[in-house]
């Protein structure tokens, strides 16, 4: 599946390259020019960089990060970047490499200081013991949705701060100061979020995809039942029948759905089980009042899930 996506992405590389060459990379601006692959990474990069950086994000908040709609403008954006912050756990494998290749920007090539992997230092879940495509669209590095654990976001923020310091030493005090503010916000909110979800420790939830494994682990929920039969494979009637049967047997009453996932499927399952469909998101901007703000996003997610687990609906 990744190979198919890369082939499609390459079809726009030449067009984007032409635009990049016309525009030219130009001299670096006073601000550090940062490109993030996905909105939650972009939001954390903005929190760390503050006024010392300008951050552009490639994926839209409501877009499936596995299948980003690559555009020629992405190549122009990457051509002019001082730094590229990616997940680093193969989430963008199907679409990012051809864009970076087309951008022809030596500052963001693999192995350079400007190529920053947000996953560095994070213990990834679901690392496969063998790489078998019959198991679906699995990631050899592990589950790439690690930013759904707020403490992982802090680890990523620390790595970004030190990376920005290496690229722009004159603003290092700013980056480290902003990091301290972000760290303190997460620490304070974790007490609040943990208290909201503590009454539901061990409660099972159903999700469309394995996006919420890190969230569930952090807050003591159980997330091992999915509407997808395998990662990246659309739900099938036989599989959904099995999900419905298990939900009834275990009394599971919450289904999480993200903006780019098929709401009708979740509503159908909910109709057979009496479950509540909860609209959540992994990207700032996909829920009202969360644009550009990782903490606001997680706050909205926690409150929506806690409300549903309490049986109060939304």
N, C-alpha and C positions, 0 to 999 in steps of 0.2 A: 504493500500500500504506500509506504514511504517512497519507493522507487517511482511509482506512478505519479505521485505528487511532484517529485523533483523534475520529472520529465515535463510536466505541465508548466512548472515555474520557469524552466529554462527557455520556454518560448517567448517570455517577455524580457529576457536578459538583454538581448541586443538593443531593443527599443529603449530600455532604461539606461543602458550604457551610453547610447547616443545623447540622451538628455544630460547625463552626468558629465560627459566630455564637453558639451556645450556650456554647461554652467561652470565647470571647473571646480576643483576642491577649494581653491582660494586659501588665503592665510587664515590661521586660527583666530577666532574671535576672542574677546576678553573672557567670556564665559566658556567653560568646558562643554563641548557639544557631545551630548550623550544620547544614544539610541537604545531603547529597551525593546525587547521582543514582544512582551505582553504587558497589559496595563497595571497589574499588581506589582511587577518588577519596576515599571516606570514610576509608580506612585512612591515606592520605597526609595528609588534613586533620587526623586525630587525632594523627599523629606531629608535625605542625607546631604544632597548637594545644595539645596536652598537657592539663594540668588547667585551662587557661584557657578551654577550649571544651567544649561537649557536641555530639557529632556523631550524627545519625540518617541512615540510608541508605534510600533508597526501593526500589531493586531488591534482590532476594534474590541470594545468591552463585551459586545454580544456575539463575538465570533468564536467558533471552535478553534482553540489554539493548535490543534493537530493539523488543521487544514485552513490556514490563513490564506485569504485571497491576495496573493502576491501581485503587486502593481509596479509599473515602471518608476513611479515616484518613490517607491521604497529603495530602489537602487540609487537614486539621486540622494536620498536622505542618508544612506549608508556611506556613500562616496564622500560626504562632507563631515562625517562623524569623527570625533576624537576617541570615542569609546563606544563599544557595543556590549550591553549587558544582556546576556541570555540566561535561560534556565540552566542549561548545562547538563541536563539529564535526558537528552534526546527528544524532548517535547517538540522542538522546532526542526527536527531532523528532516522532515519531508519537504520543507519549503525554504529554510534559511540559507543553507550552503550555496545554492545557485545565486541567490541575491548578493551574498558576500563576494562570491566570485565575480559577478557582473559589476559590482561597485569598484573593483580594482583599487581598494583603499588599503595601503600597507599598515595603517595604524590599527586596523581591527581584524587582522588575520589571526588564526589560531596560534597561540604561543606568544603573542605580543602583549605588552602591558595594557593595551587598550581593549583586549578581548577578555571580558569578565564573566565568569560563570557564577551565577547566584547560588548554585548548589554546593559550592566548595565549602567543606567543613560540616555539611549536613549529612546525617545518617539516613539514607534512603530506604524506604520500605519496598517490599515486593520485588526484590531482585531475583530474576528467574535463575534456576539452577541449570537450565539448558534453554537454548534459543530455538523454539519450535513455533513456526508461523501458524501451525494448525490451532494454536491456543489464542489466536487473534492478534491484534495490533499491539503486541507487548513491547516494552522498552527494556533493552538489555541492561541499562544502567540502574533500573528500578523505577518506582512510581514517581513521575515528574511533578506531581501536584503538591509539593512540599510546602509551598507558601500558604496553604490553608491551615497550617499550624503557626500561630503568631510568634512562638519562640523561634521557629525556623526563620521567620521574617527578620528577627533581630540578628540572627547569625548572618543572614544575607546582607543586612544593612552594614554590619561591621566589616564584612569583606568589601563591600562597595566603598566605604569610607577610606579604608586603607589603599584600595586601588586608585581612588580619586587623588589621594595624597601623593601617590607615586607619579601620577600624570600631571599634577598641578600642586607642587609643594607649597607655593605661595598662599594657597587657600586651605592648607591642611588643618589649621586651627578651626576654621569654619566648618569643615566636614566633620571633625571630631566633636565639635560642640553640637551640631545638628544631630549627630548620632546619639549623643547623650540625651537629648530631648526626646527623640523617637523611642529610645530604650525605656525612658521613664514613663512615657505614655503607655507603651505596651505593658510594662510592669503593673501600672495602676489598673489598666483595663483587664488584665488577666485575673486579678482578684475579683472584679465585678463579674466577668464572664464565667469564671469557674463557679462562683456562687449561684449564678442563674441556672447553670446546667447540672450542678451537683445533685439535686433531687432526682435526676434521671440517670444516674450512673448505671451502666450496663444496658441501657435501653437500646433495642435494635432499631435501625433505620434502613430504608431502602433508597438507593440512589441509582440514577441512570447509568453512570460510569463510576469508576473508582476514584473520582476526584476527592472524595471526602474521607479517605483513609487516615490522613494525618490529623485532620480536624477531630475525627472520632477518637483516635488514640489519645490525643491531648486532653480531651474533655470527658473521657471515660464512657464513650458510646460504642455501640457495636455496628460496624459497617462491613458486611460481607455478602450482601444480597443485592444484585444489580438487575435492572431492566434489560441491559445488554446481556446476551448469552455469553459473549466473549468480548474483550476490549475492542472497540471499533466496529463491532458487528451489530447491525440493527436488530431490535427486538423481534422475535418470531412468536407466533401463536403458541406453539408447544412450550417454549421457554416461559412465556408469560403465564401460562396455565400452572406451571411449576411454582413460579413466584407467588401467584395468588394462593395456591395451596399452602405454601410455607408461611405466608403472612397470616393466613387464617389460623394455622396451627400454633404459631408463636405469638399471635396477638399484636403483630406489628402494625402501627397506625400512622406512620409518617413516611412520605415519599418526597425526596428532594429532587427538584428539577431546575436546571440552569437555562438561561435564555435561548441558547442555540439547540437545545434538546426538544424532542417532540412532546409537547404538553398533552396532546390527545391520548398518547399511550399511557402516560401516568394517570390521567383522569379515568381512563377505562379500568385500569387496575384498581384505582381508588374506589370506583363504583362497585366493584366486586368484593371489596374488603372493608369498606367503611373508613379507609385511611384518609388523611388530610394531605393534599398536595401542597408542598411548601416551595415557593419560588425563592431560590437562593442564587448566589453567583460567586465565582472566584475572581472576578475582575471589578475594580472600582469603575463606576459609571454605568454598570449594568443594572444597578438598583437605584431608586430615587435617593438623592442626597448623598451619594457616595463618590461622585466624580473626582478622580485624582487623589483620593484619600483612603489609604489602606485601613487605617483604624476605623473609619466610619463604615467601610465595607464589612469588616469582621463584626462590628457592633450590630449591624443590621442582620447579618447571618445568625449570630448567636441568639438575638432576641426573637427572630422568626422561628428558629428551631425550638427554642425553649417554650415559646407560646404554644406551638403545635404539640410538643411532648406533654404539655400540661393539659391537653385536650380542649383548649380554649378556641382553636381555630384561628383564622387570620382575618 
